[in-house]
């Protein structure tokens, strides 16, 4: 672990060229979770890319909007107030430092432990009741989506029983985490055609990750040929990434 005496400056963080419009990946698989063809489409997307866009997922827009509003409110608080929910070792509020291995990025975040369909009772979380309620509502809804995705995945791959994969999420004591990231503007780089890396190159250790953005671009994935491409944002959809545990 690397311990820094002060907040990391931008010169400690890798820079990225700002993407051109032509850099956005036009071949992104789109899966309609309400379609009878979803199982085969999910299996195909996982085999070809390990990543896909999920539409008609069933999570109400107001559930997503409520969490987004509360997250914006939290990250707008004075730094001293946010720090009361940290440090993130591993759970809680973190800023610039990612995890325990010295990795850094231009972001701040909340990393929260999840039990069943809500936050862990011992989880360090902002004391605001509205934020906690929005988090629990969102987590319960997205967890149902994750279960549906993994059941469809098992069906598409011909794995029986259909809950062979999803049972690893619904079982008591399963390892589940929830992360809210905020990527603040980096004023030192404005007008230079580049941006600071928010969350650097990595793979996810879990079975799957269910991602959502608020309509801001920045997410990139690596194709099988090693090329990095930008993912067009869509605030109404989720993006599903296959994790290391599922690939083993």
N, C-alpha and C positions, 0 to 999 in steps of 0.2 A: 504494500500500500504506500502511496506517495502522499505525504501530508504537506500542504502548502501553508505558509504563514499568512498569506493574504489572498483575496479573491483573484483568480487567474485573469490576466489581461488578455486582450485579443491576440497578442503575438505569441501566446502559448497554445493557440487553437488553430488547427489546419484550416486553410482557406479553400473555397470552391469557386470555380467560375460560375457566374449566374447562367442558368440554362437559357438557350434560345428556344423560340417556339417550336422549331423543328426537332428539338431534343426530346419532346414528349412522346411517350411510347403509344403508338396507334394500334398495336396488336394486343392490348390488354384483354384477357378473357373476362367476359361479363356473364355472371350466373344469376338467373332469376330463381330465387329460392322457392317461390310459389309454383314453379313450373314442374310438371311431371318429369321433365328431362334434366332436372337439377342434379340427381345423383351421378349420371354419366358425365355431365358438364363439369362438375366439381372434380371428379376423378381425372378427367382429361386435363383440366387446368393445372392440377397438382403435379401430374406426370410431366407436363411440358414446361411449366414455369414455377411451380411451387407458390403461386401467388395469383389472386383473382379479385375482381370487383364483384360485390354482392348487392343485388337490388331486390326490391320487394321482400325485405327481410322481416317486416312486421313490427319494428320498433317505432313507436309513435314519434312524430317530429317534435312534439312538445316535450317529450322525455329527453331527447337529445338537446333541444334548445335550453331547457332548464339547467341541465348540467353545464352546458357551455357558459351560460350567463353567470352561474355561481363560480365557475373556475376563473372566468375573467375578473370577477369581483375579488377573488382570493389573490390572484397574481398582481392585482393593482394595489394591494395593501402595502403599507410601509415595510421595508425590509425587516425591521425588528419584529414586526407582527408575524411575518411569514416564518422567520427563523424559529419561532416558538413551536412550530410543527416539525422541526428537524433536530439534529442532522439526520440524513438518510443513511443509517447504518443497520440494516439496509433499507428499512422502511421509514417513510416520513418525507419531509421537504428537503430538496437538494437544489443547489445552484452551481453551475459550471462543472462541478466534480460528479462523474458518473460512476457509481459502484465503488468498489473497494480496491481497484487495481491501478488507480492513478489516471484513468481516462478522463478527458475533459471535453466539453462542448459548450457552445454558446446557447445555453438553455437553462431554464429552471423547471422543476417538476415536483410532482407528488407521486411517490411509489407506495402503494397501499396493499396490505394483505387482505385476502378475501376468504371467508368461510361460508360454505353453502352458497347462498345467493345474496350475501350482504357483506359489509366490511367486518373484519375481525374485531371482536370486542376490545382486544388489547391494542388495536391499531392506532398509531399516532395519526390523528386527522384534525383538521381545523375544528374548533369548538362550535362554529356556526351550525345551528340545527338545520337551517335551510340547505346548506351545502351537504351535510351528511345525508339528509333525506333525498336530495337530488342524486347523490352518489349511489345510494342503495337502490333507488328506483332504476337508474340506468344500468347498474351492475346486474340486477335481476333480469332485466329485459335482454341484455346482450348475452348473458349466460344461456338463456333459452335459445338464442340464435346460434351460439357455439355448439350446443347440443344438437340442434337440427342439422347444422353443417356436418358434424362428425357422423351423425347417423346416415345422412345422404352420402357422405364419403364412403362409409362402410358398404352401403348398398351398391354404389358405383364400382367399387373394387371387388365386389363379390365376397365380402367378409361376413360371416355369420357368427353369432347373432347380430342383428342390426345395431345393437347398442354396445358392441364390443369395444369401440373407441370412446363413445360418449360416456360409458360407465366410469372411465378414468377421471372424468370431470364431475359426475354426479355423486361419486363415492365419497363418503365422509373422510375428511383429512386430506383430500387431494390438494395439490400445490397450485394455487391460483393467485395471480397478482393483478393489480389494476394500476395503470400509470396515466397521469395527466401531464402532458408536456406543454410548456409555453416557450416559444422561441422569440425573445424580444428583438427589436431592431438593433443592429450594430451600427451606431452613428459614425464610428471611425472609418467604416468602409463604404459609406454612401457615395455613389457616383463613380466607384472604382471598377464596376463590372464584376465584382466577386462578392462572396458572402462567407461569413464564418460558419464552419461546420457545426450544426446543432447537435445531432446524435450521429456519431461516425459509423463507419462500416462495421457491421456485426451480423450475426445470426441470432435468432431467438431460440432459447433453450426449451421452450414449452412445446406442447403438441401443436397448437395453433395460436396465432395472435389475431385478434379482431380489432382493426384499426379504423379510426374515423378522423377526418380533418374538418376544420371549420371553413373550408373553401380556399385555404391558403396553400400554394404549391410549395414544394421542397422535398417531398418524399421521392427517393430513388430506389430502384432495385437492380440487381445484377442478373443479366441473362446468362444462359448456359455457356455462351461464347465469351463470357467475361465482360461484355459491354454493359456499362451503367446507363440506364435510361430513367428519365423523369416520369413520374406517375401523375397524370392529370387529376387534379383534386375534384371531389364531388361531395359536398356536405350532406347530401341525402343518402349516400351509399356507405357501405362498409368495405374495407379491403381486408382480405384474409391472407395471412402469411403462414406457410407450413414451417413448423419449428423443428429443431434438431431431434427432439424426442420421437416425433412421428416418422422422421426419415431413417431412424436407426433400424 
